[in-house]
């Protein structure tokens, strides 16, 4: 299991391939990647992601460990960035490896749901005219946790 | 104790962290003390339903005891992923 909280961009292809190679006995690999996008078509140019350094790695590790305990996972990977991220850059990725497709998919969804609402990151959208606004949490993100 | 602020809470208060001398026994009592300080604190803490709190880097709630706590962090609901 690897958890990384980093400012640097990561190479999605290299990370996915390395994870797949390290878990080639598992049979099923699921990866998910979140990308900076202009959700409201409001001229977004970048995102600034703030985090709580003392808490972030611990929270992500707990979330990943819970996923590993709950599903039949051979391995899990979580990478989450902070700092200024330009439009189109990767924000984060998760990968899960399992002998069973269902476990790999469900665990990846669980990781995503918990990363959204329980990992101490805050996103600010930076628009082309210089305006900046914090992204508000959505009730549906909190509701998504109840299914687990 | 050390009190940390993140995202718009940090911006409203104008500080990322500060040392607070307090006899408050619960998070709610600490919030009341901070609110009474200055308008910028009152503005940041005007709606607790829009805030979350962590005690020693674990999510907690406003009724929680501050007994033995060294670090309190206030922030809006998280938006990771």
gemmi code that builds the backbone of each chain (N, CA, C; Angstrom):
import gemmi

chains = {
    "A": [
        ("UNK", (0.851, -1.183, 0.000), (0.000, 0.000, 0.000), (0.888, 1.235, 0.000)),
        ("UNK", (0.587, 2.185, -0.879), (1.376, 3.413, -0.886), (0.425, 4.606, -0.900)),
        ("UNK", (0.733, 5.576, -0.054), (-0.050, 6.803, 0.021), (0.925, 7.957, -0.136)),
        ("UNK", (0.639, 8.861, -1.051), (1.539, 9.989, -1.269), (0.757, 11.293, -1.320)),
        ("UNK", (1.218, 12.279, -0.560), (0.650, 13.622, -0.599), (1.766, 14.497, -1.150)),
        ("UNK", (1.565, 15.057, -2.330), (2.681, 15.715, -3.002), (2.247, 16.914, -3.804)),
        ("UNK", (3.200, 17.830, -4.005), (2.928, 19.015, -4.811), (3.187, 18.711, -6.291)),
        ("UNK", (4.183, 17.883, -6.563), (4.621, 17.617, -7.928), (3.540, 16.865, -8.718)),
        ("UNK", (3.542, 17.120, -10.011), (2.677, 16.347, -10.894), (3.209, 14.909, -10.927)),
        ("UNK", (2.327, 13.964, -11.204), (2.784, 12.580, -11.319), (2.457, 12.082, -12.726)),
        ("UNK", (3.186, 11.068, -13.133), (2.978, 10.490, -14.458), (1.977, 9.349, -14.317)),
        ("UNK", (0.767, 9.608, -14.795), (-0.315, 8.636, -14.635), (0.049, 7.283, -15.250)),
        ("UNK", (0.642, 7.324, -16.438), (1.009, 6.082, -17.120), (2.023, 5.282, -16.321)),
        ("UNK", (3.044, 5.959, -15.833), (4.099, 5.280, -15.071), (3.532, 4.723, -13.763)),
        ("UNK", (2.714, 5.518, -13.097), (2.154, 5.062, -11.814), (1.241, 3.843, -12.023)),
        ("UNK", (0.391, 3.911, -13.037), (-0.541, 2.808, -13.299), (0.221, 1.548, -13.700)),
        ("UNK", (1.240, 1.723, -14.545), (2.013, 0.578, -15.031), (2.823, -0.053, -13.891)),
        ("UNK", (3.439, 0.782, -13.075), (4.233, 0.282, -11.943), (3.346, -0.492, -10.976)),
        ("UNK", (2.162, 0.061, -10.724), (1.218, -0.589, -9.811), (0.754, -1.923, -10.393)),
        ("UNK", (0.455, -1.914, -11.693), (-0.017, -3.140, -12.347), (1.075, -4.214, -12.345)),
        ("UNK", (2.303, -3.811, -12.626), (3.415, -4.768, -12.649), (3.649, -5.365, -11.267)),
        ("UNK", (3.563, -4.519, -10.242), (3.811, -4.989, -8.877), (2.706, -5.931, -8.393)),
        ("UNK", (1.557, -5.874, -9.071), (0.398, -6.673, -8.645), (-0.108, -7.560, -9.776)),
        ("UNK", (0.811, -8.075, -10.578), (0.361, -8.806, -11.759), (-0.227, -10.178, -11.432)),
        ("UNK", (-0.151, -10.567, -10.162), (-0.818, -11.802, -9.767), (-2.265, -11.579, -9.362)),
        ("UNK", (-2.651, -10.330, -9.222), (-3.989, -10.029, -8.706), (-5.100, -10.329, -9.706)),
        ("UNK", (-4.879, -10.014, -10.947), (-5.895, -10.309, -11.953), (-6.800, -9.138, -12.274)),
        ("UNK", (-7.029, -8.257, -11.326), (-7.906, -7.107, -11.583), (-7.273, -5.841, -11.013)),
        ("UNK", (-7.131, -4.836, -11.859), (-6.597, -3.540, -11.434), (-7.615, -2.484, -11.845)),
        ("UNK", (-7.997, -1.637, -10.889), (-8.852, -0.494, -11.213), (-8.076, 0.766, -10.882)),
        ("UNK", (-8.102, 1.748, -11.793), (-7.506, 3.045, -11.469), (-8.543, 4.136, -11.733)),
        ("UNK", (-8.468, 5.176, -10.922), (-9.308, 6.357, -11.126), (-8.405, 7.572, -11.014)),
        ("UNK", (-8.635, 8.559, -11.881), (-7.855, 9.795, -11.841), (-8.786, 10.989, -11.869)),
        ("UNK", (-8.538, 11.940, -11.011), (-9.301, 13.184, -11.006), (-8.477, 14.274, -11.687)),
        ("UNK", (-9.133, 15.047, -12.553), (-8.462, 16.054, -13.375), (-9.076, 17.423, -13.093)),
        ("UNK", (-8.262, 18.464, -13.088), (-8.779, 19.831, -12.931), (-9.611, 20.174, -14.160)),
        ("UNK", (-10.873, 20.526, -13.920), (-11.740, 20.892, -15.046), (-12.502, 22.165, -14.712)),
        ("UNK", (-13.073, 22.754, -15.761), (-13.857, 23.975, -15.605), (-15.318, 23.551, -15.465)),
        ("UNK", (-15.693, 23.127, -14.249), (-16.995, 22.493, -14.037), (-18.157, 23.401, -14.420)),
        ("UNK", (-18.035, 24.692, -14.119), (-19.162, 25.607, -14.357), (-18.981, 26.416, -15.640)),
        ("UNK", (-17.999, 26.057, -16.450), (-17.699, 26.818, -17.677), (-17.540, 28.301, -17.349)),
        ("UNK", (-16.868, 28.552, -16.229), (-16.750, 29.936, -15.774), (-15.381, 30.534, -16.027)),
        ("UNK", (-14.613, 29.912, -16.898), (-13.292, 30.451, -17.211), (-12.226, 30.069, -16.204)),
        ("UNK", (-12.339, 28.874, -15.662), (-11.347, 28.414, -14.685), (-9.987, 28.191, -15.360)),
        ("UNK", (-8.927, 28.689, -14.723), (-7.582, 28.470, -15.278), (-6.734, 27.554, -14.393)),
        ("UNK", (-7.076, 27.505, -13.115), (-6.260, 26.694, -12.198), (-7.041, 26.422, -10.922)),
        ("UNK", (-6.492, 25.539, -10.138), (-7.069, 25.244, -8.843), (-5.952, 25.327, -7.806)),
        ("UNK", (-6.260, 25.898, -6.666), (-5.286, 25.888, -5.575), (-5.815, 24.950, -4.514)),
        ("UNK", (-5.014, 23.977, -4.161), (-5.459, 22.994, -3.177), (-4.645, 23.157, -1.908)),
        ("UNK", (-5.381, 23.447, -0.842), (-4.760, 23.603, 0.473), (-4.972, 22.293, 1.233)),
        ("UNK", (-4.051, 21.955, 2.110), (-4.286, 20.769, 2.940), (-3.742, 20.994, 4.339)),
        ("UNK", (-3.962, 20.029, 5.189), (-3.584, 20.118, 6.609), (-2.429, 19.137, 6.801)),
        ("UNK", (-1.192, 19.622, 6.626), (-0.055, 18.710, 6.535), (0.029, 17.662, 7.652)),
        ("UNK", (-0.259, 18.064, 8.886), (-0.131, 17.104, 9.986), (-1.168, 15.984, 9.930)),
        ("UNK", (-2.269, 16.230, 9.252), (-3.388, 15.294, 9.287), (-3.564, 14.506, 7.990)),
        ("UNK", (-3.141, 15.092, 6.880), (-3.499, 14.529, 5.576), (-3.009, 13.101, 5.366)),
        ("UNK", (-1.715, 12.893, 5.573), (-1.159, 11.565, 5.307), (-1.805, 10.523, 6.210)),
        ("UNK", (-2.015, 10.923, 7.473), (-2.637, 10.012, 8.443), (-4.061, 9.657, 8.007)),
        ("UNK", (-4.825, 10.660, 7.598), (-6.216, 10.423, 7.187), (-6.264, 9.535, 5.943)),
        ("UNK", (-5.395, 9.820, 4.969), (-5.395, 9.015, 3.736), (-4.981, 7.574, 4.029)),
        ("UNK", (-4.005, 7.412, 4.899), (-3.534, 6.068, 5.239), (-4.639, 5.273, 5.923)),
        ("UNK", (-5.375, 5.930, 6.818), (-6.487, 5.255, 7.499), (-7.572, 4.839, 6.511)),
        ("UNK", (-7.882, 5.733, 5.577), (-8.914, 5.436, 4.580), (-8.474, 4.253, 3.714)),
        ("UNK", (-7.216, 4.269, 3.285), (-6.702, 3.186, 2.429), (-6.642, 1.867, 3.200)),
        ("UNK", (-6.246, 1.946, 4.459), (-6.157, 0.721, 5.263), (-7.554, 0.123, 5.486)),
        ("UNK", (-8.530, 0.990, 5.723), (-9.907, 0.508, 5.902), (-10.394, -0.200, 4.641)),
        ("UNK", (-10.075, 0.381, 3.488), (-10.472, -0.253, 2.218), (-9.814, -1.616, 2.084)),
        ("UNK", (-8.541, -1.679, 2.470), (-7.812, -2.950, 2.343), (-8.381, -4.023, 3.268)),
        ("UNK", (-8.819, -3.585, 4.450), (-9.377, -4.533, 5.418), (-10.769, -4.999, 5.002)),
        ("UNK", (-11.483, -4.107, 4.336), (-12.884, -4.376, 4.063), (-13.091, -5.205, 2.801)),
        ("UNK", (-12.260, -4.980, 1.801), (-12.373, -5.733, 0.564), (-11.148, -6.630, 0.406)),
        ("UNK", (-11.276, -7.566, -0.469), (-10.165, -8.479, -0.708), (-9.180, -7.806, -1.672)),
        ("UNK", (-8.338, -6.941, -1.112), (-7.402, -6.199, -1.952), (-5.984, -6.723, -1.755)),
        ("UNK", (-5.282, -6.895, -2.847), (-3.863, -7.234, -2.744), (-3.051, -5.988, -2.456)),
        ("UNK", (-3.528, -4.840, -2.971), (-2.748, -3.614, -2.833), (-3.650, -2.418, -3.117)),
        ("UNK", (-3.212, -1.256, -2.642), (-3.923, -0.015, -2.933), (-2.909, 1.112, -3.059)),
        ("UNK", (-3.234, 2.067, -3.913), (-2.371, 3.234, -4.122), (-3.238, 4.487, -4.068)),
        ("UNK", (-2.769, 5.492, -3.327), (-3.454, 6.788, -3.305), (-2.403, 7.878, -3.485)),
        ("UNK", (-2.583, 8.722, -4.493), (-1.721, 9.893, -4.678), (-2.639, 11.103, -4.714)),
        ("UNK", (-2.356, 12.105, -3.907), (-3.165, 13.331, -3.920), (-2.233, 14.532, -3.895)),
        ("UNK", (-2.482, 15.461, -4.807), (-1.618, 16.640, -4.894), (-2.199, 17.825, -4.130)),
        ("UNK", (-1.337, 18.801, -3.877), (-1.767, 20.077, -3.315), (-0.976, 21.176, -4.017)),
        ("UNK", (-1.312, 22.428, -3.709), (-0.649, 23.555, -4.363), (-1.442, 24.013, -5.570)),
        ("UNK", (-0.775, 24.724, -6.487), (-1.477, 25.240, -7.673), (-1.436, 24.222, -8.797)),
        ("UNK", (-2.634, 23.875, -9.280), (-2.763, 22.882, -10.348), (-3.458, 23.545, -11.528)),
        ("UNK", (-2.842, 23.473, -12.689), (-3.410, 24.118, -13.874), (-4.542, 23.255, -14.455)),
        ("UNK", (-5.403, 23.915, -15.238), (-6.502, 23.225, -15.919), (-5.951, 22.022, -16.695)),
        ("UNK", (-6.583, 20.877, -16.533), (-6.166, 19.675, -17.251), (-5.147, 18.820, -16.509)),
        ("UNK", (-4.571, 19.357, -15.429), (-3.602, 18.548, -14.675), (-4.314, 17.537, -13.781)),
        ("UNK", (-3.597, 16.464, -13.485), (-4.141, 15.467, -12.573), (-4.124, 16.004, -11.146)),
        ("UNK", (-5.235, 15.805, -10.432), (-5.316, 16.182, -9.018), (-4.883, 15.008, -8.147)),
        ("UNK", (-5.416, 13.856, -8.474), (-5.165, 12.695, -7.633), (-5.394, 11.418, -8.424)),
        ("UNK", (-4.969, 10.305, -7.871), (-5.348, 9.017, -8.445), (-5.457, 7.978, -7.337)),
        ("UNK", (-6.308, 6.991, -7.568), (-6.324, 5.814, -6.704), (-6.192, 4.598, -7.621)),
        ("UNK", (-5.597, 3.557, -7.094), (-5.542, 2.283, -7.801), (-5.779, 1.176, -6.788)),
        ("UNK", (-6.492, 0.157, -7.229), (-6.733, -0.995, -6.363), (-6.414, -2.261, -7.149)),
        ("UNK", (-5.917, -3.257, -6.453), (-5.610, -4.542, -7.073), (-6.301, -5.639, -6.274)),
        ("UNK", (-6.977, -6.525, -6.996), (-7.686, -7.601, -6.324), (-7.759, -8.811, -7.254)),
        ("UNK", (-8.075, -9.933, -6.686), (-8.331, -11.109, -7.523), (-9.725, -11.022, -8.129)),
        ("UNK", (-10.538, -10.105, -7.586), (-11.925, -10.006, -8.024), (-12.253, -8.595, -8.499)),
        ("UNK", (-12.835, -8.507, -9.660), (-13.191, -7.219, -10.255), (-14.076, -6.385, -9.323)),
        ("UNK", (-15.081, -7.043, -8.712), (-16.041, -6.312, -7.881), (-15.336, -5.642, -6.697)),
        ("UNK", (-14.436, -6.367, -6.073), (-13.691, -5.791, -4.945), (-12.844, -4.600, -5.397)),
        ("UNK", (-12.192, -4.752, -6.535), (-11.328, -3.676, -7.030), (-12.149, -2.420, -7.327)),
        ("UNK", (-13.307, -2.584, -7.989), (-14.160, -1.431, -8.292), (-14.747, -0.810, -7.025)),
        ("UNK", (-15.315, -1.645, -6.170), (-15.964, -1.100, -4.966), (-14.976, -0.393, -4.062)),
        ("UNK", (-13.810, -0.988, -3.888), (-12.802, -0.364, -3.013), (-12.350, 0.970, -3.598)),
        ("UNK", (-12.225, 1.044, -4.926), (-11.822, 2.305, -5.557), (-12.901, 3.371, -5.335)),
        ("UNK", (-14.159, 2.977, -5.430), (-15.249, 3.929, -5.196), (-15.289, 4.394, -3.739)),
        ("UNK", (-15.050, 3.452, -2.851), (-14.994, 3.788, -1.428), (-13.866, 4.800, -1.174)),
        ("UNK", (-12.707, 4.521, -1.738), (-11.576, 5.443, -1.573), (-11.948, 6.832, -2.070)),
        ("UNK", (-12.572, 6.909, -3.233), (-12.942, 8.210, -3.796), (-13.960, 8.933, -2.921)),
        ("UNK", (-14.982, 8.201, -2.464), (-16.007, 8.835, -1.622), (-15.389, 9.401, -0.345)),
        ("UNK", (-14.488, 8.645, 0.255), (-13.883, 9.123, 1.498), (-12.846, 10.217, 1.262)),
        ("UNK", (-12.130, 10.148, 0.153), (-11.178, 11.223, -0.155), (-11.905, 12.548, -0.313)),
        ("UNK", (-13.086, 12.495, -0.920), (-13.853, 13.717, -1.163), (-14.264, 14.415, 0.124)),
        ("UNK", (-14.704, 13.652, 1.108), (-15.332, 14.272, 2.286), (-14.589, 14.086, 3.604)),
        ("UNK", (-13.559, 13.227, 3.615), (-12.881, 12.971, 4.889), (-11.373, 13.193, 4.849)),
        ("UNK", (-10.861, 13.596, 3.718), (-9.428, 13.905, 3.650), (-9.291, 15.429, 3.672)),
        ("UNK", (-8.398, 15.956, 4.512), (-8.360, 17.412, 4.737), (-7.711, 18.208, 3.600)),
        ("UNK", (-8.460, 18.289, 2.494), (-8.068, 19.124, 1.351), (-9.187, 20.125, 1.107)),
        ("UNK", (-8.800, 21.305, 0.649), (-9.779, 22.328, 0.273), (-9.368, 22.905, -1.063)),
        ("UNK", (-10.336, 22.944, -1.991), (-10.050, 23.412, -3.348), (-10.538, 24.840, -3.541)),
        ("UNK", (-9.699, 25.624, -4.191), (-10.096, 26.976, -4.570), (-9.961, 27.099, -6.081)),
        ("UNK", (-11.031, 27.596, -6.713), (-10.996, 27.758, -8.162), (-10.488, 29.149, -8.517)),
        ("UNK", (-9.528, 29.193, -9.428), (-8.968, 30.461, -9.886), (-9.471, 30.706, -11.312)),
        ("UNK", (-10.154, 31.835, -11.503), (-10.724, 32.140, -12.817), (-9.800, 33.060, -13.609)),
        ("UNK", (-10.051, 33.153, -14.923), (-9.144, 33.900, -15.802), (-9.081, 35.383, -15.451)),
        ("UNK", (-10.162, 35.896, -14.864), (-10.150, 37.328, -14.519), (-9.541, 37.570, -13.136)),
        ("UNK", (-8.978, 36.522, -12.556), (-8.297, 36.676, -11.264), (-9.185, 36.376, -10.066)),
        ("UNK", (-10.501, 36.246, -10.305), (-11.406, 35.922, -9.198), (-11.091, 34.521, -8.667)),
        ("UNK", (-11.328, 34.330, -7.382), (-11.029, 33.029, -6.775), (-12.125, 32.686, -5.780)),
        ("UNK", (-12.543, 31.440, -5.794), (-13.625, 31.023, -4.914), (-13.395, 29.626, -4.378)),
        ("UNK", (-13.660, 29.449, -3.090), (-13.547, 28.114, -2.515), (-14.663, 27.215, -3.054)),
        ("UNK", (-14.328, 26.003, -3.360), (-15.326, 25.027, -3.808), (-16.125, 24.588, -2.583)),
        ("UNK", (-17.450, 24.662, -2.681), (-18.287, 24.239, -1.553), (-18.481, 22.728, -1.594)),
        ("UNK", (-18.560, 22.136, -0.426), (-18.836, 20.695, -0.392), (-20.288, 20.483, -0.812)),
        ("UNK", (-20.574, 19.299, -1.333), (-21.941, 19.010, -1.778), (-22.576, 18.009, -0.819)),
        ("UNK", (-23.879, 18.217, -0.580), (-24.592, 17.277, 0.290), (-24.492, 15.857, -0.246)),
        ("UNK", (-24.516, 15.744, -1.590), (-24.490, 14.397, -2.171), (-23.157, 13.686, -1.884)),
        ("UNK", (-22.079, 14.464, -1.710), (-20.796, 13.838, -1.372), (-20.841, 13.243, 0.033)),
        ("UNK", (-21.469, 13.987, 0.941), (-21.609, 13.488, 2.316), (-22.568, 12.285, 2.328)),
        ("UNK", (-23.651, 12.403, 1.551), (-24.625, 11.303, 1.481), (-23.985, 10.031, 0.921)),
        ("UNK", (-23.000, 10.210, 0.036), (-22.378, 9.047, -0.608), (-21.709, 8.136, 0.429)),
        ("UNK", (-21.320, 8.705, 1.560), (-20.634, 7.891, 2.575), (-21.576, 6.904, 3.245)),
        ("UNK", (-22.880, 7.233, 3.238), (-23.824, 6.379, 3.967), (-23.983, 5.010, 3.310)),
        ("UNK", (-23.633, 4.920, 2.031), (-23.812, 3.609, 1.372), (-22.750, 2.605, 1.818)),
        ("UNK", (-21.687, 3.107, 2.466), (-20.644, 2.198, 2.951), (-20.888, 1.843, 4.400)),
    ],
    "B": [
        ("UNK", (-2.965, 26.312, 23.804), (-2.965, 25.293, 22.763), (-2.804, 25.946, 21.403)),
        ("UNK", (-2.437, 25.142, 20.424), (-2.302, 25.655, 19.063), (-3.646, 25.555, 18.361)),
        ("UNK", (-4.048, 26.658, 17.751), (-5.304, 26.669, 17.007), (-4.979, 26.962, 15.547)),
        ("UNK", (-5.446, 26.091, 14.668), (-5.148, 26.204, 13.239), (-6.424, 26.503, 12.460)),
        ("UNK", (-6.261, 27.274, 11.390), (-7.401, 27.611, 10.536), (-7.043, 27.283, 9.089)),
        ("UNK", (-8.012, 26.743, 8.361), (-7.762, 26.412, 6.955), (-8.847, 26.994, 6.047)),
        ("UNK", (-8.457, 27.151, 4.773), (-9.345, 27.602, 3.695), (-9.985, 28.948, 4.058)),
        ("UNK", (-11.312, 29.106, 3.861), (-11.884, 30.448, 4.091), (-11.903, 30.828, 5.565)),
        ("UNK", (-11.802, 29.877, 6.448), (-11.713, 30.223, 7.882), (-10.393, 30.971, 8.119)),
        ("UNK", (-9.314, 30.456, 7.528), (-8.000, 31.098, 7.629), (-8.057, 32.501, 7.008)),
        ("UNK", (-8.721, 32.613, 5.861), (-8.787, 33.921, 5.193), (-9.602, 34.932, 5.999)),
        ("UNK", (-10.710, 34.471, 6.586), (-11.539, 35.414, 7.352), (-10.826, 35.886, 8.609)),
        ("UNK", (-10.137, 34.970, 9.259), (-9.455, 35.341, 10.491), (-8.130, 36.035, 10.178)),
        ("UNK", (-7.542, 35.685, 9.059), (-6.311, 36.356, 8.644), (-5.057, 35.727, 9.196)),
        ("UNK", (-5.172, 34.513, 9.707), (-4.025, 33.799, 10.290), (-4.131, 32.313, 9.968)),
        ("UNK", (-2.986, 31.647, 9.718), (-3.065, 30.190, 9.554), (-3.067, 29.449, 10.889)),
        ("UNK", (-2.435, 30.061, 11.894), (-2.392, 29.394, 13.207), (-2.028, 30.415, 14.284)),
        ("UNK", (-2.395, 30.097, 15.492), (-2.004, 30.956, 16.608), (-2.015, 30.134, 17.890)),
        ("UNK", (-1.331, 30.686, 18.875), (-1.282, 30.054, 20.189), (-2.386, 30.717, 21.012)),
        ("UNK", (-3.260, 29.931, 21.602), (-4.380, 30.485, 22.369), (-4.294, 29.978, 23.806)),
        ("UNK", (-4.281, 30.914, 24.746), (-4.339, 30.540, 26.172), (-5.811, 30.526, 26.555)),
        ("UNK", (-6.290, 29.382, 27.000), (-7.720, 29.283, 27.292), (-7.981, 28.308, 28.429)),
        ("UNK", (-9.077, 28.554, 29.128), (-9.548, 27.594, 30.125), (-10.784, 26.861, 29.627)),
        ("UNK", (-11.114, 27.056, 28.357), (-12.305, 26.401, 27.797), (-12.159, 24.885, 27.912)),
        ("UNK", (-13.253, 24.238, 28.301), (-13.183, 22.784, 28.481), (-13.758, 22.032, 27.287)),
        ("UNK", (-14.502, 22.752, 26.439), (-15.043, 22.099, 25.243), (-14.729, 22.955, 24.008)),
        ("UNK", (-14.852, 22.355, 22.849), (-14.644, 23.082, 21.597), (-15.638, 24.240, 21.517)),
        ("UNK", (-16.897, 23.977, 21.871), (-17.927, 25.016, 21.794), (-17.562, 26.218, 22.669)),
        ("UNK", (-17.017, 25.960, 23.856), (-16.628, 27.060, 24.755), (-15.454, 27.843, 24.168)),
        ("UNK", (-14.525, 27.135, 23.525), (-13.398, 27.804, 22.865), (-13.912, 28.692, 21.730)),
        ("UNK", (-14.877, 28.184, 20.980), (-15.460, 28.965, 19.883), (-16.099, 30.245, 20.430)),
        ("UNK", (-16.807, 30.125, 21.562), (-17.427, 31.308, 22.166), (-16.371, 32.343, 22.540)),
        ("UNK", (-15.275, 31.894, 23.108), (-14.185, 32.820, 23.469), (-13.618, 33.507, 22.228)),
        ("UNK", (-13.410, 32.729, 21.184), (-12.834, 33.301, 19.958), (-13.803, 34.295, 19.320)),
        ("UNK", (-15.093, 33.927, 19.289), (-16.118, 34.809, 18.706), (-16.129, 36.170, 19.387)),
        ("UNK", (-15.922, 36.153, 20.703), (-16.031, 37.391, 21.481), (-14.823, 38.309, 21.264)),
        ("UNK", (-13.770, 37.789, 20.648), (-12.544, 38.568, 20.495), (-12.677, 39.768, 19.566)),
        ("UNK", (-13.080, 39.474, 18.313), (-13.086, 40.507, 17.276), (-14.086, 40.097, 16.207)),
        ("UNK", (-14.477, 41.060, 15.379), (-15.453, 40.786, 14.319), (-15.001, 39.686, 13.373)),
        ("UNK", (-13.701, 39.680, 13.054), (-13.237, 38.682, 12.067), (-13.429, 37.264, 12.600)),
        ("UNK", (-13.295, 37.077, 13.913), (-13.560, 35.752, 14.495), (-15.064, 35.466, 14.493)),
        ("UNK", (-15.846, 36.485, 14.851), (-17.307, 36.313, 14.853), (-17.791, 35.934, 13.457)),
        ("UNK", (-17.168, 36.560, 12.429), (-17.555, 36.256, 11.045), (-17.180, 34.822, 10.685)),
        ("UNK", (-15.992, 34.404, 11.085), (-15.536, 33.055, 10.736), (-16.381, 31.987, 11.424)),
        ("UNK", (-16.824, 32.284, 12.650), (-17.549, 31.279, 13.435), (-19.052, 31.548, 13.481)),
        ("UNK", (-19.581, 32.317, 12.501), (-20.992, 32.696, 12.583), (-21.926, 31.501, 12.386)),
        ("UNK", (-21.504, 30.507, 11.602), (-22.387, 29.367, 11.338), (-21.600, 28.070, 11.531)),
        ("UNK", (-21.772, 27.464, 12.692), (-20.983, 26.265, 12.998), (-21.344, 25.081, 12.106)),
        ("UNK", (-22.559, 25.111, 11.529), (-22.931, 23.993, 10.657), (-22.058, 23.994, 9.391)),
        ("UNK", (-21.427, 25.144, 9.102), (-20.557, 25.243, 7.919), (-19.106, 24.934, 8.269)),
        ("UNK", (-18.856, 24.521, 9.514), (-17.484, 24.280, 9.972), (-17.291, 22.858, 10.461)),
        ("UNK", (-16.048, 22.436, 10.401), (-15.648, 21.148, 10.967), (-14.488, 21.424, 11.917)),
        ("UNK", (-14.278, 20.482, 12.832), (-13.182, 20.658, 13.781), (-12.393, 19.353, 13.909)),
        ("UNK", (-11.084, 19.500, 14.028), (-10.238, 18.340, 14.310), (-9.463, 18.606, 15.595)),
        ("UNK", (-9.378, 17.585, 16.436), (-8.617, 17.679, 17.678), (-7.413, 16.759, 17.560)),
        ("UNK", (-6.243, 17.332, 17.722), (-5.004, 16.573, 17.528), (-5.063, 15.747, 16.242)),
        ("UNK", (-5.535, 16.395, 15.193), (-5.518, 15.856, 13.829), (-6.478, 14.685, 13.589)),
        ("UNK", (-7.519, 14.605, 14.453), (-8.596, 13.634, 14.228), (-9.900, 14.418, 14.173)),
        ("UNK", (-10.761, 14.099, 13.212), (-12.048, 14.783, 13.147), (-12.812, 14.591, 14.441)),
        ("UNK", (-13.471, 15.650, 14.895), (-14.204, 15.570, 16.152), (-15.485, 16.389, 16.012)),
        ("UNK", (-16.056, 16.842, 17.139), (-17.235, 17.697, 17.030), (-17.195, 18.779, 18.094)),
        ("UNK", (-18.159, 19.697, 17.977), (-18.105, 20.896, 18.804), (-18.421, 20.643, 20.285)),
        ("UNK", (-19.037, 19.495, 20.580), (-19.321, 19.162, 21.981), (-18.119, 18.512, 22.671)),
        ("UNK", (-17.097, 18.194, 21.907), (-15.992, 17.393, 22.451), (-15.197, 18.149, 23.512)),
        ("UNK", (-14.631, 17.378, 24.419), (-13.797, 17.931, 25.485), (-12.423, 18.314, 24.943)),
        ("UNK", (-11.848, 19.367, 25.528), (-10.498, 19.781, 25.133), (-9.439, 19.234, 26.094)),
        ("UNK", (-9.872, 18.365, 26.976), (-8.955, 17.816, 27.974), (-7.774, 17.114, 27.291)),
        ("UNK", (-6.582, 17.592, 27.549), (-5.375, 16.962, 27.002), (-5.104, 17.280, 25.537)),
        ("UNK", (-5.948, 18.096, 24.926), (-5.785, 18.401, 23.494), (-4.715, 19.476, 23.312)),
        ("UNK", (-3.829, 19.249, 22.355), (-2.760, 20.225, 22.095), (-3.002, 21.050, 20.842)),
        ("UNK", (-3.765, 20.476, 19.890), (-3.957, 21.161, 18.613), (-5.419, 21.085, 18.180)),
        ("UNK", (-6.006, 22.251, 17.958), (-7.396, 22.326, 17.486), (-7.370, 22.960, 16.097)),
        ("UNK", (-8.052, 22.368, 15.153), (-8.099, 22.939, 13.803), (-9.543, 23.162, 13.387)),
        ("UNK", (-9.812, 24.342, 12.831), (-11.147, 24.673, 12.320), (-11.063, 24.840, 10.808)),
        ("UNK", (-12.041, 24.287, 10.104), (-12.026, 24.386, 8.639), (-13.414, 24.091, 8.081)),
        ("UNK", (-13.646, 24.480, 6.824), (-14.918, 24.132, 6.190), (-14.947, 22.642, 5.833)),
        ("UNK", (-16.110, 22.121, 5.463), (-16.158, 20.721, 5.024), (-15.122, 20.486, 3.915)),
        ("UNK", (-14.520, 19.333, 3.965), (-13.398, 19.051, 3.079), (-13.866, 18.815, 1.641)),
        ("UNK", (-12.998, 19.167, 0.706), (-13.332, 18.990, -0.714), (-12.137, 18.362, -1.442)),
        ("UNK", (-11.813, 17.152, -1.023), (-10.711, 16.439, -1.676), (-11.186, 15.715, -2.920)),
        ("UNK", (-10.341, 14.841, -3.397), (-10.685, 13.995, -4.537), (-10.546, 14.717, -5.856)),
    ],
}
model = gemmi.Model(1)
for chain_id, residues in chains.items():
    chain = gemmi.Chain(chain_id)
    for i, (resn, *xyz) in enumerate(residues, 1):
        res = gemmi.Residue()
        res.name, res.seqid = resn, gemmi.SeqId(i, " ")
        for name, pos in zip(("N", "CA", "C"), xyz):
            atom = gemmi.Atom()
            atom.name, atom.element = name, gemmi.Element(name[0])
            atom.pos, atom.b_iso = gemmi.Position(*pos), 0.0
            res.add_atom(atom)
        chain.add_residue(res)
    model.add_chain(chain)
structure = gemmi.Structure()
structure.add_model(model)
structure.setup_entities()
